[in-house]
């Protein structure tokens, strides 16, 4: 790998944590420069603007989340275990700070709602990918006769994401992982009672 490419990737990695923690507005170029240990010109040698760097940093943080998902799903034997593995990823993010700043989709969605349309669009695209992955898990669960045939995969995805991301938001707000743990417990109960084909009432 060329030195220039290595420097660019270093800038993206270091700025990703800063953007994900402080947000687009809160993360100043001077802080990024200090954290990266480079001169101001070093940023503009690789990125035309702060906007371009912010998008690259978001993509990096989201790729980290996808990597966590892939690793967590490796040993999952069925659809229920896959959904629970994703829940555990979010618990790890909160309790072990496995991704600096927490969930980049949630953070970016909150900050970019009105002021940063380019980031909002990127967060929307990332969420669509997440929804597609969850939908695939649920559809496979139906096809394998693990989940009830009558359930609506899209509606299930929306509910699960709302509960999990809500738990992340509350845990970040109060610096207490009990919220994400409570929400993931509710997800487990929901899967058992509403999705599983052979659940006994």
C-alpha positions as a Markdown table, in Angstrom:
| # | Residue | x | y | z |
|---|---|---|---|---|
| 1 | Unk | 0.0 | 0.0 | 0.0 |
| 2 | Unk | 1.3 | 3.4 | -0.9 |
| 3 | Unk | 2.2 | 5.9 | 1.8 |
| 4 | Unk | -0.5 | 8.4 | 0.5 |
| 5 | Unk | -3.2 | 5.7 | 0.8 |
| 6 | Unk | -2.0 | 4.7 | 4.2 |
| 7 | Unk | -2.2 | 8.3 | 5.4 |
| 8 | Unk | -5.7 | 8.7 | 3.9 |
| 9 | Unk | -6.9 | 5.6 | 5.7 |
| 10 | Unk | -5.3 | 6.8 | 9.0 |
| 11 | Unk | -7.2 | 10.1 | 8.7 |
| 12 | Unk | -10.5 | 8.3 | 8.1 |
| 13 | Unk | -10.0 | 5.9 | 11.0 |
| 14 | Unk | -9.0 | 8.6 | 13.5 |
| 15 | Unk | -11.7 | 11.1 | 12.4 |
| 16 | Unk | -14.4 | 8.4 | 12.4 |
| 17 | Unk | -14.3 | 8.1 | 16.2 |
| 18 | Unk | -14.3 | 11.9 | 16.6 |
| 19 | Unk | -17.2 | 12.4 | 14.2 |
| 20 | Unk | -19.1 | 9.5 | 15.8 |
| 21 | Unk | -18.6 | 10.9 | 19.3 |
| 22 | Unk | -18.9 | 14.7 | 18.7 |
| 23 | Unk | -20.9 | 14.8 | 15.6 |
| 24 | Unk | -20.2 | 16.7 | 12.3 |
| 25 | Unk | -20.6 | 20.1 | 13.9 |
| 26 | Unk | -18.8 | 19.3 | 17.1 |
| 27 | Unk | -15.8 | 17.7 | 15.5 |
| 28 | Unk | -13.5 | 20.6 | 14.4 |
| 29 | Unk | -10.8 | 20.3 | 11.8 |
| 30 | Unk | -8.2 | 21.4 | 14.4 |
| 31 | Unk | -9.3 | 18.4 | 16.6 |
| 32 | Unk | -9.1 | 16.1 | 13.6 |
| 33 | Unk | -5.6 | 17.4 | 12.7 |
| 34 | Unk | -4.4 | 17.0 | 16.3 |
| 35 | Unk | -5.8 | 13.5 | 16.6 |
| 36 | Unk | -4.3 | 12.4 | 13.3 |
| 37 | Unk | -1.0 | 14.0 | 14.1 |
| 38 | Unk | -0.7 | 15.7 | 10.7 |
| 39 | Unk | -0.5 | 19.2 | 9.3 |
| 40 | Unk | -3.6 | 21.0 | 8.1 |
| 41 | Unk | -2.5 | 20.6 | 4.6 |
| 42 | Unk | -2.4 | 16.9 | 5.1 |
| 43 | Unk | -6.2 | 16.8 | 5.3 |
| 44 | Unk | -6.7 | 18.7 | 2.1 |
| 45 | Unk | -4.2 | 16.6 | 0.2 |
| 46 | Unk | -6.7 | 13.7 | 0.6 |
| 47 | Unk | -10.1 | 15.3 | 1.0 |
| 48 | Unk | -11.6 | 18.3 | -0.7 |
| 49 | Unk | -13.8 | 19.3 | 2.2 |
| 50 | Unk | -14.9 | 18.4 | 5.7 |
| 51 | Unk | -18.1 | 17.0 | 4.1 |
| 52 | Unk | -16.1 | 14.5 | 2.1 |
| 53 | Unk | -14.1 | 13.4 | 5.1 |
| 54 | Unk | -17.3 | 13.1 | 7.2 |
| 55 | Unk | -18.9 | 10.8 | 4.6 |
| 56 | Unk | -15.7 | 8.6 | 4.4 |
| 57 | Unk | -15.6 | 8.5 | 8.2 |
| 58 | Unk | -19.3 | 7.4 | 8.4 |
| 59 | Unk | -18.7 | 4.7 | 5.8 |
| 60 | Unk | -15.8 | 3.4 | 7.9 |
| 61 | Unk | -17.8 | 3.3 | 11.1 |
| 62 | Unk | -20.7 | 1.6 | 9.4 |
| 63 | Unk | -18.3 | -1.0 | 7.9 |
| 64 | Unk | -17.1 | -1.7 | 11.4 |
| 65 | Unk | -20.7 | -2.4 | 12.5 |
| 66 | Unk | -21.1 | -4.7 | 9.5 |
| 67 | Unk | -17.9 | -6.5 | 10.4 |
| 68 | Unk | -19.2 | -7.0 | 14.0 |
| 69 | Unk | -22.4 | -8.5 | 12.6 |
| 70 | Unk | -20.5 | -10.9 | 10.3 |
| 71 | Unk | -18.4 | -12.2 | 13.1 |
| 72 | Unk | -21.3 | -12.5 | 15.5 |
| 73 | Unk | -23.3 | -14.5 | 13.0 |
| 74 | Unk | -20.6 | -17.0 | 12.2 |
| 75 | Unk | -21.7 | -19.4 | 14.9 |
| 76 | Unk | -25.4 | -18.8 | 14.9 |
| 77 | Unk | -27.3 | -22.0 | 14.0 |
| 78 | Unk | -30.7 | -20.6 | 13.2 |
| 79 | Unk | -32.6 | -17.4 | 12.6 |
| 80 | Unk | -33.4 | -16.8 | 16.3 |
| 81 | Unk | -29.7 | -17.1 | 17.2 |
| 82 | Unk | -28.9 | -14.7 | 14.3 |
| 83 | Unk | -31.2 | -12.0 | 15.7 |
| 84 | Unk | -29.9 | -12.5 | 19.2 |
| 85 | Unk | -26.3 | -12.2 | 17.9 |
| 86 | Unk | -27.1 | -8.8 | 16.4 |
| 87 | Unk | -28.6 | -7.8 | 19.8 |
| 88 | Unk | -25.3 | -8.8 | 21.5 |
| 89 | Unk | -23.3 | -6.6 | 19.1 |
| 90 | Unk | -25.2 | -3.6 | 20.4 |
| 91 | Unk | -24.6 | -4.6 | 24.0 |
| 92 | Unk | -20.9 | -4.9 | 23.2 |
| 93 | Unk | -20.9 | -1.5 | 21.6 |
| 94 | Unk | -22.4 | 0.1 | 24.8 |
| 95 | Unk | -20.6 | -1.9 | 27.5 |
| 96 | Unk | -17.2 | -2.4 | 25.9 |
| 97 | Unk | -17.1 | 0.7 | 23.7 |
| 98 | Unk | -16.3 | -1.7 | 20.8 |
| 99 | Unk | -17.1 | 1.2 | 18.4 |
| 100 | Unk | -16.1 | 4.6 | 19.7 |
| 101 | Unk | -19.2 | 6.8 | 20.0 |
| 102 | Unk | -21.8 | 4.1 | 19.6 |
| 103 | Unk | -24.0 | 3.4 | 16.6 |
| 104 | Unk | -23.1 | 5.6 | 13.7 |
| 105 | Unk | -26.5 | 5.3 | 12.1 |
| 106 | Unk | -28.3 | 6.5 | 15.2 |
| 107 | Unk | -25.8 | 9.3 | 15.9 |
| 108 | Unk | -25.9 | 10.5 | 12.3 |
| 109 | Unk | -29.6 | 10.3 | 11.9 |
| 110 | Unk | -30.1 | 12.5 | 15.0 |
| 111 | Unk | -27.6 | 15.1 | 14.0 |
| 112 | Unk | -28.3 | 15.2 | 10.3 |
| 113 | Unk | -32.1 | 15.4 | 10.5 |
| 114 | Unk | -32.3 | 19.0 | 9.2 |
| 115 | Unk | -28.8 | 20.5 | 8.9 |
| 116 | Unk | -26.7 | 17.9 | 7.0 |
| 117 | Unk | -28.7 | 16.4 | 4.1 |
| 118 | Unk | -25.7 | 14.6 | 2.7 |
| 119 | Unk | -25.1 | 12.8 | 5.9 |
| 120 | Unk | -28.8 | 12.0 | 6.3 |
| 121 | Unk | -28.8 | 10.4 | 2.9 |
| 122 | Unk | -25.8 | 8.3 | 3.8 |
| 123 | Unk | -27.5 | 7.2 | 7.1 |
| 124 | Unk | -30.6 | 6.3 | 5.2 |
| 125 | Unk | -28.6 | 4.1 | 2.8 |
| 126 | Unk | -26.9 | 2.4 | 5.8 |
| 127 | Unk | -30.2 | 1.8 | 7.5 |
| 128 | Unk | -31.6 | 0.2 | 4.3 |
| 129 | Unk | -28.7 | -2.2 | 4.3 |
| 130 | Unk | -29.4 | -3.1 | 7.9 |
| 131 | Unk | -33.1 | -3.6 | 7.2 |
| 132 | Unk | -32.3 | -5.8 | 4.3 |
| 133 | Unk | -30.0 | -8.0 | 6.4 |
| 134 | Unk | -32.6 | -8.3 | 9.2 |
| 135 | Unk | -35.3 | -9.0 | 6.6 |
| 136 | Unk | -33.2 | -11.8 | 5.1 |
| 137 | Unk | -32.8 | -13.4 | 8.5 |
| 138 | Unk | -36.5 | -13.3 | 9.1 |
| 139 | Unk | -37.5 | -14.6 | 5.7 |
| 140 | Unk | -35.1 | -17.5 | 6.1 |
| 141 | Unk | -36.7 | -18.2 | 9.5 |
| 142 | Unk | -40.1 | -18.4 | 7.8 |
| 143 | Unk | -38.7 | -20.6 | 4.9 |
| 144 | Unk | -37.1 | -23.0 | 7.4 |
| 145 | Unk | -40.4 | -23.2 | 9.4 |
| 146 | Unk | -38.7 | -21.7 | 12.4 |
| 147 | Unk | -40.9 | -18.5 | 12.3 |
| 148 | Unk | -44.6 | -18.2 | 11.7 |
| 149 | Unk | -45.6 | -17.8 | 8.0 |
| 150 | Unk | -48.1 | -15.1 | 8.7 |
| 151 | Unk | -45.7 | -12.5 | 10.1 |
| 152 | Unk | -44.7 | -9.5 | 8.0 |
| 153 | Unk | -40.8 | -9.4 | 7.8 |
| 154 | Unk | -40.7 | -5.6 | 7.1 |
| 155 | Unk | -42.9 | -4.8 | 10.1 |
| 156 | Unk | -40.8 | -7.1 | 12.3 |
| 157 | Unk | -37.6 | -5.3 | 11.2 |
| 158 | Unk | -39.0 | -1.9 | 11.9 |
| 159 | Unk | -40.1 | -3.0 | 15.4 |
| 160 | Unk | -36.8 | -4.7 | 16.2 |
| 161 | Unk | -34.7 | -1.8 | 15.0 |
| 162 | Unk | -36.8 | 0.7 | 16.9 |
| 163 | Unk | -36.5 | -1.2 | 20.2 |
| 164 | Unk | -32.7 | -1.9 | 19.8 |
| 165 | Unk | -31.8 | 1.6 | 18.7 |
| 166 | Unk | -34.0 | 3.1 | 21.4 |
| 167 | Unk | -32.1 | 1.1 | 24.0 |
| 168 | Unk | -28.8 | 2.3 | 22.5 |
| 169 | Unk | -30.0 | 5.9 | 22.7 |
| 170 | Unk | -31.2 | 5.6 | 26.3 |
| 171 | Unk | -28.0 | 3.9 | 27.4 |
| 172 | Unk | -25.9 | 6.6 | 25.8 |
| 173 | Unk | -28.0 | 9.3 | 27.3 |
| 174 | Unk | -27.8 | 8.0 | 30.8 |
| 175 | Unk | -24.4 | 6.2 | 30.6 |
| 176 | Unk | -26.1 | 3.0 | 31.8 |
| 177 | Unk | -26.2 | -0.3 | 29.8 |
| 178 | Unk | -29.4 | -1.4 | 31.7 |
| 179 | Unk | -31.5 | 0.2 | 28.9 |
| 180 | Unk | -30.0 | -1.7 | 26.0 |
| 181 | Unk | -30.1 | -4.9 | 28.1 |
| 182 | Unk | -33.8 | -4.3 | 29.0 |
| 183 | Unk | -34.6 | -3.6 | 25.4 |
| 184 | Unk | -32.8 | -6.7 | 24.1 |
| 185 | Unk | -34.6 | -8.8 | 26.7 |
| 186 | Unk | -37.8 | -7.5 | 25.3 |
| 187 | Unk | -36.6 | -8.4 | 21.8 |
| 188 | Unk | -35.9 | -12.0 | 23.0 |
| 189 | Unk | -39.4 | -12.2 | 24.5 |
| 190 | Unk | -41.0 | -10.9 | 21.4 |
| 191 | Unk | -39.1 | -13.4 | 19.2 |
| 192 | Unk | -40.2 | -16.3 | 21.5 |
| 193 | Unk | -43.8 | -15.2 | 21.8 |
| 194 | Unk | -44.6 | -13.6 | 18.4 |
| 195 | Unk | -42.2 | -15.2 | 15.9 |
| 196 | Unk | -41.4 | -18.8 | 16.8 |
| 197 | Unk | -43.6 | -21.3 | 15.1 |
| 198 | Unk | -43.5 | -23.8 | 17.9 |
| 199 | Unk | -43.9 | -21.4 | 20.9 |
| 200 | Unk | -46.2 | -22.8 | 23.5 |
| 201 | Unk | -48.5 | -20.1 | 25.0 |
